[in-house]
Amino acid sequence: MKSVCYALLLLLALPLKAEMELKARQTVDIYGSSALEPSLADVDYRLSWQLSGQQGEAGCLPAQVLVSMTATVTEPLEWPQTPEWQNYRLALTGYERLVRERALLAAEWLERSLFEIAPQPGCDQLRRVADNIGHHQLGIAQALLRDFQRQHDYGRNLGLIRPAE
């Protein structure tokens, strides 16, 4: 009777569903505009993700996914006050907006892909699958943004032509 009582107490002390916080081990730079030479302004986007897994009868499932996008913008504090430079700055802002829209789509695709992971036998396996899927999605995002940059000649085809100094 004592062993049954101890086993029952042990079962009551254990949570019904174990949660494990799983985090990406790195943040990935998905776009950098440093191809504009000489570099006057630069925007870098970085995506990272966190995923919490919940162990249930079917296995470990994604319980919560958080995808973060961070933008770092580097530009001069002062721009020359000429119409050519003002047009350049407007074109730069427009080009950055188009790239930002694509980066946000990549973040949404990443989030959706992580939420759609099938139940895994354990939460360690879920973490490995999430990392593989995350890095695969980021590779796709990098390729799409790189193609967009090349297609528009890094903004030049959209009017992003640096004025002569």
C-alpha positions in Angstrom: 0.0 0.0 0.0 2.9 2.3 0.8 4.4 2.0 -2.7 1.0 2.8 -4.4 0.6 5.8 -2.1 4.1 7.1 -3.0 3.5 6.5 -6.7 0.2 8.4 -6.5 1.9 11.3 -4.8 4.6 11.3 -7.4 2.0 11.4 -10.2 0.1 14.2 -8.5 3.4 16.2 -8.2 4.1 15.9 -12.0 2.5 18.3 -14.4 0.1 16.8 -16.9 1.7 18.6 -19.8 5.4 19.6 -19.8 6.3 22.8 -21.5 9.8 23.5 -22.8 11.0 26.8 -24.1 12.9 26.3 -27.3 14.8 29.2 -28.9 16.7 29.7 -32.1 20.4 29.6 -31.5 21.0 32.5 -33.8 19.5 35.5 -35.5 19.8 35.5 -39.3 20.5 38.6 -41.4 18.0 38.2 -44.3 18.8 41.4 -46.1 21.5 44.0 -46.2 21.6 46.9 -48.7 25.3 47.2 -48.6 25.4 46.4 -52.3 24.8 50.1 -53.0 28.3 51.4 -53.4 29.6 53.6 -52.1 27.3 52.9 -49.1 25.4 56.1 -48.1 22.6 54.4 -46.3 22.1 50.8 -45.2 19.2 48.7 -43.8 19.7 45.3 -42.3 16.8 43.1 -41.4 17.2 40.2 -38.9 14.7 37.5 -38.1 14.7 35.4 -35.0 12.2 33.0 -33.5 11.2 31.4 -30.2 9.0 28.4 -30.0 7.5 26.8 -26.9 6.6 23.1 -27.1 4.0 21.3 -25.2 4.2 17.6 -24.5 0.9 15.8 -24.8 -0.4 12.3 -25.7 0.3 12.9 -29.4 3.8 14.1 -28.8 5.4 17.5 -28.4 3.5 20.2 -30.3 4.3 23.9 -30.9 2.3 25.7 -28.2 3.5 29.3 -28.9 5.6 30.8 -31.7 7.1 34.3 -31.6 8.9 35.6 -34.7 10.7 38.9 -34.4 12.1 41.1 -37.1 14.6 43.8 -36.3 15.6 46.5 -38.7 18.8 48.5 -38.3 18.8 51.7 -40.5 22.0 53.6 -41.1 21.8 56.9 -43.0 23.4 60.3 -42.8 22.2 62.7 -40.1 21.9 65.5 -42.7 21.2 65.2 -46.4 22.2 67.8 -49.0 19.3 70.2 -49.5 19.0 70.0 -53.3 16.1 68.6 -55.3 18.3 65.8 -56.7 19.2 64.6 -53.2 15.6 64.9 -51.9 14.5 62.8 -54.9 17.2 60.3 -54.0 16.1 60.1 -50.4 12.5 59.6 -51.5 13.5 56.8 -53.8 15.6 55.2 -51.1 12.6 55.3 -48.7 10.3 53.8 -51.3 12.8 51.0 -52.1 13.3 50.2 -48.4 9.5 50.0 -48.0 9.3 47.4 -50.8 12.1 45.4 -49.2 10.5 45.7 -45.8 7.2 44.4 -47.1 9.0 41.3 -48.4 10.9 40.8 -45.1 7.6 41.0 -43.2 6.1 38.4 -45.6 9.2 36.2 -44.8 8.5 36.6 -41.1 4.9 35.6 -41.6 5.9 32.5 -43.7 8.4 31.5 -41.0 5.7 31.8 -38.2 3.2 29.8 -40.2 5.8 27.1 -41.0 6.7 26.8 -37.3 3.1 26.5 -36.2 2.4 23.8 -38.7 5.1 21.4 -37.4 3.6 18.0 -36.8 3.7 16.4 -33.4 7.2 15.1 -32.6 8.1 12.2 -30.2 9.8 14.6 -27.8 10.5 18.3 -27.3 14.2 18.0 -28.2 13.1 16.6 -31.6 10.6 19.5 -32.0 13.4 21.9 -31.4 15.6 20.3 -34.0 12.7 20.2 -36.6 11.9 23.9 -35.7 15.5 25.0 -36.2 15.7 23.1 -39.5 12.5 24.5 -40.8 13.4 28.0 -39.6 16.8 28.0 -41.3 15.2 26.6 -44.5 12.6 29.4 -44.5 15.2 32.0 -43.9 17.3 30.6 -46.8 14.2 31.0 -49.0 13.7 34.6 -47.7 17.3 35.4 -48.5 17.0 34.1 -52.0 13.8 35.9 -52.7 15.2 39.2 -51.4 18.4 38.7 -53.3 16.4 38.1 -56.5 14.3 41.2 -55.8 17.5 43.3 -55.4 19.0 42.0 -58.6 15.7 42.4 -60.6 15.6 46.0 -59.6 19.4 46.6 -59.8 19.5 47.3 -56.1 16.8 50.1 -56.5 18.4 51.8 -59.6 15.5 50.5 -61.8 13.1 52.2 -59.3 14.8 55.6 -59.5 17.4 55.0 -56.8 20.3 56.8 -58.5 22.7 58.6 -56.3 23.3 62.2 -57.4 26.7 63.5 -58.3 28.4 65.3 -55.5 
